[in-house]
Amino acid sequence: MGSDRFYPEERPQHPVAVSPFWIDPAPVTNANFARFVQATDYLTWAERHERGSLVFRTPVMGVAGQDWRLWWTSMREACWRHPEGAGSSIDARMEHPVVHVCLHDAQAYAHWAGKKLPTEAQWEYAARGGVHGAEYAWGDEAVPEGPWRANIWQGQFPVENLALDGWPGTSPVGRFEPNGFGLLDMIGNTWEWTRQHWSDDHSGLASLTVEPDGCCIVAPSVTLAAAAEAAKLLVLKGGSHLCSDNYCLRYRPAARIPLSADTSTSHVGFRCVVDA
């Protein structure tokens, strides 16, 4: 688990034993989430919260630097039904991963489905697809010969997306080859929630022989105020269609970033697991 070659938060690389589990073969799609909403009348945080959700907007040419506020906009109207805000729709994107879901939303779906979110160790084991020790889910080459292996950003982020993989935004699940375990979109397309609390690196985990749980459970009936008060940073895995070589080389199984439990964006989704 982890990598010593890229970002500090991925270090040190270390062995972890993972108990048997089942994992969804693909991220939860808009069609999946719509069935959940129809059955429960659930409203996501973005639909109930005044600040809405974060939407990526390509900035003007010539923008430089690392300030994410230049390309992320908080939009009150943005939600899973309207990914780019008012006027946008998922009608033609039912098989795309659902986005604009915070941790609370993902856990509410998992509870309804009789599942839960994966630990970071479960997620990373699944993403590697049996190719242990490699930097990428398919080997050690970022872009091997042949078709693109994942939906990522080609070009100069954040101003030029060449979309050489065919998708400038999210893509329907199954448009890229599955990994060695037959799992789809473990890399790229959307970041995915885990239930793992964030730590700045793996130094506290390197001596463990079994996976840490470190779970953050938010009951489906919790109030918005209570959930916001309890919000913590959780680990996201997998990278997204916005990951690029020049800015965010995180379309790798070991890569990880933090996100507040009460935050949703246009490039974060999830999938679920069940203990075997």
C-alpha positions in Angstrom: 0.0 0.0 0.0 1.2 3.5 -0.8 4.2 4.7 -2.9 7.5 6.3 -2.1 8.0 7.9 -5.5 5.3 10.6 -5.8 3.6 12.7 -3.1 4.5 12.8 0.6 1.0 11.8 1.8 1.4 8.4 0.0 4.5 7.5 2.0 5.8 5.1 3.2 5.0 2.1 1.0 4.1 -0.7 3.4 2.3 -4.1 3.5 -1.2 -4.4 4.7 -3.4 -7.5 5.1 -7.0 -6.9 3.8 -9.9 -9.1 4.9 -12.0 -10.6 2.2 -14.7 -8.3 0.8 -16.9 -7.7 -2.3 -16.8 -4.4 -4.1 -19.2 -2.8 -6.6 -17.8 -3.5 -10.1 -18.4 0.2 -11.1 -19.1 3.5 -9.4 -22.7 4.2 -8.4 -24.3 5.8 -11.5 -27.0 8.4 -11.8 -29.4 5.6 -12.7 -28.5 3.8 -9.4 -28.8 6.9 -7.4 -32.1 7.9 -9.0 -33.6 4.6 -7.9 -32.4 5.3 -4.3 -34.0 8.8 -4.4 -37.2 7.5 -5.8 -37.5 4.8 -3.1 -36.6 7.1 -0.2 -37.4 10.7 -1.3 -33.8 11.6 -0.2 -32.4 15.1 -0.7 -28.7 15.5 -1.0 -26.8 18.1 1.0 -26.2 20.2 -2.2 -30.0 20.3 -2.7 -30.6 21.4 0.9 -27.6 23.5 1.7 -27.5 27.2 0.6 -23.9 27.0 -0.5 -24.7 24.4 -3.1 -21.8 22.4 -4.6 -18.5 23.0 -6.3 -18.4 23.0 -10.1 -15.3 23.0 -12.3 -15.1 25.9 -14.8 -12.2 26.2 -17.3 -10.5 29.5 -16.6 -9.3 31.9 -19.3 -6.1 31.1 -21.1 -2.9 32.4 -19.5 -3.9 31.5 -15.9 -1.0 30.1 -14.0 -0.4 29.1 -10.4 -1.9 26.6 -8.0 -4.9 28.5 -6.8 -7.8 26.1 -7.2 -10.3 29.0 -6.6 -9.5 30.1 -10.2 -11.3 27.0 -11.6 -13.8 25.9 -8.9 -17.1 27.8 -8.4 -19.6 27.2 -5.6 -23.0 27.1 -7.3 -26.3 27.1 -5.4 -28.2 25.3 -8.2 -25.6 22.6 -8.8 -26.5 19.1 -7.5 -26.6 15.5 -8.7 -29.6 16.2 -11.0 -28.0 19.4 -12.4 -24.2 18.7 -12.6 -23.3 22.1 -14.1 -25.9 24.1 -12.4 -29.3 25.4 -13.5 -30.2 24.3 -17.0 -28.0 21.2 -17.0 -29.4 17.7 -16.8 -28.4 14.1 -16.3 -31.0 12.9 -18.9 -28.3 11.8 -21.3 -25.9 10.7 -18.5 -27.8 8.1 -16.6 -24.8 5.7 -16.9 -22.3 8.3 -15.8 -21.1 8.2 -12.1 -23.2 10.2 -9.8 -21.5 13.4 -8.6 -22.2 16.3 -6.2 -22.6 13.7 -3.4 -20.9 14.4 0.0 -19.9 11.7 2.5 -23.3 11.9 4.1 -25.1 11.3 0.8 -22.8 8.4 -0.1 -23.3 6.7 3.3 -27.1 7.2 3.1 -27.1 5.3 -0.3 -24.8 2.6 1.1 -27.1 2.1 4.1 -30.2 1.8 1.8 -28.3 -0.7 -0.3 -27.2 -2.8 2.7 -23.5 -2.0 2.0 -20.9 0.5 3.3 -18.1 2.6 1.9 -14.7 1.0 1.5 -11.7 1.6 3.8 -8.7 3.1 2.0 -6.9 -0.3 2.1 -9.9 -2.1 0.6 -10.2 0.5 -2.2 -6.4 0.5 -3.0 -6.3 -3.3 -3.0 -9.2 -3.4 -5.5 -7.8 -0.7 -7.7 -4.5 -2.5 -8.1 -6.3 -5.5 -9.7 -3.6 -7.9 -8.7 -0.8 -5.9 -10.2 1.0 -5.3 -6.9 3.9 -2.9 -6.6 3.2 -1.1 -9.9 2.7 2.6 -10.0 -0.4 2.5 -12.2 -3.3 0.1 -12.1 -2.1 -1.4 -15.4 1.7 -1.4 -14.8 4.6 1.1 -14.5 3.9 3.2 -17.7 1.6 6.1 -17.3 0.5 5.9 -20.9 1.4 2.5 -22.4 0.8 1.8 -26.1 -2.8 1.3 -27.2 -6.0 3.0 -26.2 -6.3 5.2 -23.2 -6.7 3.2 -20.0 -8.7 5.8 -18.0 -10.6 9.0 -18.3 -8.1 11.6 -17.3 -7.1 15.1 -18.5 -4.9 15.4 -21.6 -3.3 18.8 -22.2 -2.3 21.7 -20.0 -4.5 21.8 -16.9 -6.6 23.8 -16.2 -6.9 25.7 -19.5 -6.5 23.1 -22.3 -8.3 19.8 -22.3 -7.5 17.9 -25.5 -9.9 15.1 -24.5 -7.9 12.6 -26.4 -9.6 9.8 -24.5 -12.9 11.0 -25.9 -14.4 12.5 -22.8 -13.9 16.2 -21.7 -15.9 15.5 -18.6 -17.2 12.3 -16.9 -17.8 9.2 -19.0 -20.3 6.4 -18.9 -19.0 3.5 -16.8 -17.5 0.7 -18.8 -16.0 2.8 -21.6 -12.4 1.9 -20.5 -10.9 -1.6 -20.0 -11.5 -3.2 -16.6 -8.6 -3.9 -14.3 -7.3 -7.4 -13.4 -10.2 -7.9 -11.0 -12.8 -6.9 -13.6 -13.5 -3.6 -11.9 -14.4 -0.5 -14.0 -13.2 3.1 -13.5 -11.1 2.5 -10.4 -8.8 5.1 -12.0 -9.9 8.4 -13.4 -13.5 9.6 -14.2 -14.4 10.6 -10.6 -12.6 10.6 -7.3 -14.3 8.1 -4.9 -15.2 8.5 -1.2 -13.7 6.1 1.4 -14.7 5.9 5.0 -11.1 6.5 6.1 -10.1 9.4 8.2 -7.4 11.5 6.6 -3.8 11.4 7.8 -1.0 13.4 6.3 1.0 10.2 5.4 1.1 6.5 6.2 3.7 6.7 8.9 1.3 5.7 11.6 0.1 2.7 9.6 3.4 1.3 8.4 3.8 -1.0 11.4 0.2 -2.5 11.2 -0.3 -6.0 9.9 -4.0 -5.6 9.2 -6.1 -2.9 7.6 -7.1 0.0 9.9 -10.8 0.7 9.8 -10.7 4.4 10.8 -14.3 4.7 9.8 -16.5 7.9 9.9 -20.1 6.8 10.2 -22.9 9.4 9.7 -26.3 8.0 10.5 -28.9 8.5 7.7 -31.2 10.3 10.1 -28.6 12.8 11.4 -29.5 16.5 11.1 -27.6 18.8 8.8 -26.3 20.9 11.7 -25.1 17.8 13.7 -23.5 16.3 10.6 -21.8 19.6 9.7 -20.5 19.9 13.3 -19.0 16.4 13.1 -17.5 16.9 9.6 -14.0 15.6 9.2 -11.5 15.1 6.4 -11.9 11.8 4.7 -9.7 10.1 2.1 -10.6 10.2 -1.6 -9.0 7.7 -4.0 -8.7 7.1 -7.7 -8.2 10.5 -9.4 -10.7 12.0 -11.9 -11.1 13.3 -15.4 -9.4 16.5 -14.1 -6.1 14.7 -13.2 -3.2 15.7 -15.4 0.5 15.1 -15.6 1.3 18.8 -15.2 -0.9 19.5 -12.2 -2.3 16.4 -10.4 -0.5 13.1 -11.2 -3.0 11.2 -9.0 -4.6 8.7 -11.4 -2.8 5.9 -9.5 -3.9 3.4 -6.9 -1.6 4.8 -4.2 -2.7 8.4 -4.7 -5.0 10.0 -2.1 -6.4 13.5 -1.3 -8.5 14.8 1.6 -12.0 16.2 1.4 -14.3 17.5 4.1 -17.2 15.2 4.8 -19.8 17.9 4.1 -18.3 18.9 0.7 -19.5 17.8 -2.7 -18.1 18.6 -6.2 -18.6 17.8 -9.8 -15.8 15.2 -9.9 -16.4 13.1 -6.8 -18.5 9.9 -6.6 -18.3 6.6 -4.8 -18.8 2.9 -4.8 -19.7 0.4 -2.0 -18.4 -2.8 -0.4 -19.7 -5.7 1.5 -17.6 -7.8 3.9 -17.3 -11.4 2.6 
